[in-house]
């Protein structure tokens, strides 16, 4: 079983709550949300699910999920 860093996961959840209150300018914070999820030790599938959950039904935000995952994979934060 993989180790999950609860402190980093808590920080990710705080970012998620902040994102929910922001009407615009969320791209960088959305990416940071993904980074904290990866650093907390979540698997790619869980990160993807949480990113889509955070994006909700907003098409613009949902389109950013693959880019966030690709960046995390490119820089070795998560495995392909």
N, C-alpha and C positions, 0 to 999 in steps of 0.2 A: 504494500500500500504506500502511496506517495504521501509525503509530509505536506500538510497545509499550514501556512503561517497565518494564524488567526489575526495577528496585529495588522498585517498587510491586507488581509481580507476585509477587516473592519474599515480601513482607510478607503478601500475600493468601494465599499458600500456607502461611505460618506460622500464620495464623489458621485456615485449613482444618484443619491438623494439630491445633491446640488444640481445635477443635470436635469432632473425632473422639474426644477423650478426655473430653468433658463429658457427663454423663448428663442434666443439666437446666440451665435458665437460659441457653439458647443464643441466644435471639431477637436480642438486641442485637448479639452477636458475629456471628451469621449475616448480619445486615444489613450490618455493617462489612465482612464478607467480600465482599459484593456491591459495596459502595462502592469498595473497593480494586481489585477487578477492573475496574470502570468507569474509575476514575482511571488504571489501568495502560494503558487504551486498547483493551480487548477489545470486540468487537462484541456487540450484544445477544444474539445466538444463542449465542455462546461463554459469555457470562455465565450465561445460562439453563442451558446444559448443565453448567457447573461447579457451579452452585447445586444442580441436581438430583443431580449426582454426589456432592456433599457430603452432601446429605440422605439419600442411599441409599434404602432401602425404608421409612423412617419416614414414615408418612402425615402426621403432625403437621408435620414439617419440610417435606415436599413441598408442603403446602398454603401454606406461607409464601413460596414462590418467586414466584408471581404478584404478591404484595404488595410484595416487595422490588423486582421489576422495575418495577412501577407507580410506586413512590416514586422510583426512579432516573430514570425518564422524566419524572415531575412536576417534579423539581428540575434537569432538564437534564443529568444525568450521562451519560445515553445517549439516543440518538435512537429515536423510535418506529418 
